[in-house]
């Protein structure tokens, strides 16, 4: 890939030789380096940079051959090589970041598909909510248990209340929670409250849940 890109750059330079002259010996090689680094990574970018430097020394920098003696030409050659290496490294970092993002997306999609399969095959009623209490999943078991279709409850909030409770009474509600991010989360107070009558009103703080990492 690097050899083909550099050769194509040389052919383009010879095709435009009369227009460019000898004042811009490296211009045609930058696209070749970028192409090799983008599609091949750091290694092909380095090879394209080296080939381009050798070609520029032999064909475009005086005197003829590889004997570059002018200090200005040596400095420009060094700057060109450094720029080519930096472009190659930068493209490699971008490629690695894109590959990592693609891998994470594929893993997240696979997890979501497995979770969806589990939710819809188990006989238990399962409701998935986010940190704000909004329903994100309502499986078939939950639909049969509560009598609501999934389309009707998606995006709504979960609110728990009890009609018959004595003052200061406590109810233990077993919950099975699965979360990707450990931490302590507190819901808004308006989402967790005691059912009240005209004679007795007692609001409580938002439900606090602590999620600990497994292992």
N, C-alpha and C positions, 0 to 999 in steps of 0.2 A: 504493500500500500504506500509506504513512504517513498519507495523508488519510483513507482508509477506517478505519484503526485509531483515529485521533483522533476521527473522527465517531462511531464505535461507543462510544468512551469517554464522549463527551458524552451520547449517548442513555442509556447506563447510569446516568450521574450524574443525569439528569433523572428517570429511573425511580425512583431512590433518593433523590430530593431531600429529602423530608421526614425521612428517616432520618439523612442525613449533615449536613444544614444547610450553613452556610458556613464551618465551622471547619476543614474539610479540603479546600481547593480543588484540590489536586494529586493526591490519592490515586488517582483513576480513570484518570489519564494514565500512570502508571508501567507498567501492563501494555501499553498501546498502544505506548509507546516501546520496551519490551523486545521486543514482537512485531515491530515494524517493523525494529529493528536485527538481530534474530535471523534473520529471513527475507530482509531486504533489504541489510543491511550498514550501514556507518557513515553513508552519505548519507541513506537513509531514516530512520535513527534521529535524525539531526540535524533533518531536516524535521519529524518527529513531535514532537520537543522544542520546536521553534520554534512550531508550530501549537498545541501544548498550552499554552505560555506565553502566547500571544496570547489563546487561549480563556479561560484562567484570569483574565487581566487584564480581559477584557471582561465575563465573566459572573459571576465569583465574588469578585473583589477590589474593595473599595469605593475610590472612588465608582464609579458606573456608567460604563461606557466604558473608555477606556484610561488615564485620568488617575490612576494609582496614586500616592498621596502619602505614605502612612504608611511611615515608615522600616522598621518591622518587616515590612510586606508586601513592600517592595523587597528586603530581605535574604532573606526566604523565597523570593521569586521567583528571585533570583540563585542561591540554593542549589539550587533545583529545576532550573534550566537547567544548572548545573554537573553535577548528578547525572545528568541525562538525557544530557549529552554523554559523561560517563564510562561510563555503561552502554552507549551506542552504540559507543564506542571498544573497550570490553572485548568486546562481542559480535563486533565486526569481527575482533579478534585471534583469538578462538576459531574463527570461521569460516575465517580464513586458515590456522590451524593444522590444522583438520580437512581442508581442501582439500589442503594439503601432504601430510598423512598419507595421504589417499586416493590422491593421485598417486603417492606412493612405493610404496604397496601395489600399485597397478596395474602400476607399472614392475617391481617385484620379481616379481609373478605372471607378467608377460610374459617376463621373463628366465628364470624357472624353466621356463616352457613351451618357450621356444626351446632351452634347455639340454637339456631332456628329449627334445625332438625330435632334437637332434644326437646325444645319447648313444645313442638307440635306432635311428638310421639308419646310423651309421658301422660299418664292419666291424672296426675296432680294438677291443681290449678296454680299457674305461675304468672306473676305480674312483674314486669321489669320496669323500674322507674329510674329517672336520673336524679341528680343531687337536689333538684328543686321539687321533687315529688311528681313530676310529669310522667305519665304512662308512656313507655316506649314499646312495650310488647305485652300482649294479652293472649295467652295461648288457648288452645281449644278446651283444655281442662278448666281454665278460668271462665271461659264463655259458658260452659255447661254448669259450672258451680254457681255463678252469679246471675246467669240469664241475660247477659248483655253481649251483643256481637262486638267483635274487635273494632270495626269501623266506628262504632259509637263511642268508645272510651279512649281511643288513641288520641294523645295530646292533652287529655284531661288530667286533673290532679287526683291523687289518692287522699281521702279524708276518712279518718277512723273516729267513730263516736259510739257511746253507749248510753242507752236511755235509763237504765236502772243501775245507779251507783250510789252508795252511801257516801256522805262527806268523809274526806280523807282516805277513801278506799283506793286501793291500787290494783291494777290488772296487769298481769304479766302476759305479754304477747310474744310468742315465739316467732322469730323471723329468720329466714335463711337468706343471707345477703352475700352476693358475689360482686366484688369491685376490683378494678384494675389498679386503682390508686389508693394506697393506704392513707389514713388520716382520720381526723375527727370532723364530723359534719353536723351542723345544727339546722333544722328546718325552721321556716318562719313560724311564729306563734299561731298565726291564723290557720295553720294546717294541722295543728294538734291541740284539741281543746276538749273540755268536758261538756257533754250535752246538758243544757241548762233549762230550767223552768223560770217562770216569772218570779218565784220566791227565792231562787238560789242561782247565782251566776258566779262561776269561778273559772277564770281563764288560766291556763298554765303556759309555761315557756315552751318553746319549740322543742321537738324531739331531737335529742342528741345521740348520734350513732358514731362509734369508734370502729374503724376498719383496720385490722392488723394484717401485716404481710404473713403469708404462709411460709413456714420453714425457718 
